[in-house]
Amino acid sequence: MKKKYVIFAVLAFITTCTQVFALTLEQAVSLALENNITIKREQITLNAAQRTSGHSWNSLLPSVAVGINDELSNGFQNNFGLEGKISVSIPCDIFASINKTRTDYEAALISYEEAVSEIIAQVKTAYFSLIYEKQNLDFLKENLESAKLQSAQNEERYLCGSLSELEYLSSKVAYEKLRPEYTAQELSYKNNIKSFCLILGVEKLEETEKTEESDLNFEGTLETFIKDYTDFFNEKMNAALFSDVANGNIPSALLLKKQLESAQNEVSKLKLSAWAPSINLSYSVNPLFSSAENNPIKQAFSVGLSVPLENYLPFSQAADSIKQAEDSVKLIELQLEEKIKTANAQFSSIINELNQKNESAVTLQKYVQLAQKTYEAAKFSYSKGTMELLSMQNAAKENLEAKLSQQNEFLETLKLYIELEKLCISGTDVYSNSQR
């Protein structure tokens, strides 16, 4: 509860002042799990399944009845008494019913874990995407300021007669071209922050009139998150994980396995209910209390056994219900088989893509470093008058594209890790990994 109040206090602070605050991934995930509507719905469903499972034995509760015996003679009360009766019905499918409610609860628990994993994946994807957008916005701002400075310097040189009008106008055009691009990116970034807040369960963040950019920043870089994921999966990436995927011991397949177990329990329940005998026990006392003296007490105990013979007919309603339940089992078995095959293919694809991106990361880093050095050299050469403006602008453009490409590659790598995490790891473990 203390953590919850801290997070809401943080958001209140964000909405009322202009100081920049860095929202951590841990805070974002915690806030979403506490406020997201989907999680709340799944929690209600889970609680209902748990309640049903915990009370599945209540069909064995005895039925207790107390009656009044009031005898009249010649218009006057002659005898007043109470009679009592206790009866217990033991259905033949009681244990199958209990097993089914237990399995249904376990399936609801897995479903809840999947919902948690899905929401965490949404939060992480949005969080990393906003870091990506903010980084790109910073690159654009850096280029915009550089173009602005270059335009101002060229104006001075033009006025002094040391620069042609064409070069001066070209530098001014380059600056003016970047301004709307930066403004559009900034607006997109702010709108995406608002969408992100909806995932967290916050309707909107109010911005003050004095704030030019959103008050909400995000802690960490894409590179650091990739390292965290790499370390996490280096611990997990062993023969056991590959075996779990191959055998379907992953969240989505485990849910189908529980649904299959529940469907099999339903078949057993229907068969027992249709063909097995039911037992009825009854005990009665008359009178339980009497106003008359020396009123003899009568007690009775009975045992009843009932067998629904009509259910043995192959065309009976009970027989049809059993066949329908058996068909449901076969359908789930096919779904499970397909799910395991799909999961294995998806797992292999993600691993291959991650390996490819790890190999290309080194080359991309060299590309960024080379583009940065080329741009720095081009700026120096242009300032000395040994390079044309267009060549320097091309170097600047290449430098920006190299940085944007690297950040985009980082984001795509993180999305692959999120897919892998959602595929192989339960919601609880995913949440624990988010708190690291």
Salt bridges, closest charged atoms under 4 A:
GLU26 OE2 - LYS3 NZ 3.40
ASP93 OD2 - LYS269 NZ 3.91
ASP104 OD2 - LYS100 NZ 2.99
GLU106 OE2 - ARG102 NH1 3.28
GLU106 OE1 - LYS258 NZ 2.46
GLU118 OE1 - LYS422 NZ 3.16
ASP138 OD1 - LYS134 NZ 2.99
GLU142 OE2 - LYS403 NZ 3.78
GLU176 OE1 - ARG179 NH1 3.26
GLU206 OE2 - LYS204 NZ 2.96
GLU213 OE2 - LYS141 NZ 3.72
ASP231 OD2 - LYS227 NZ 3.05
GLU261 OE2 - ARG102 NH2 3.79
GLU261 OE1 - LYS258 NZ 3.37
GLU266 OE1 - LYS100 NZ 3.99
GLU326 OE2 - LYS271 NZ 3.49
GLU337 OE2 - LYS341 NZ 3.43
GLU376 OE1 - LYS379 NZ 3.98
GLU409 OE2 - LYS357 NZ 3.20
GLU412 OE2 - LYS415 NZ 3.86
GLU421 OE1 - LYS124 NZ 3.05
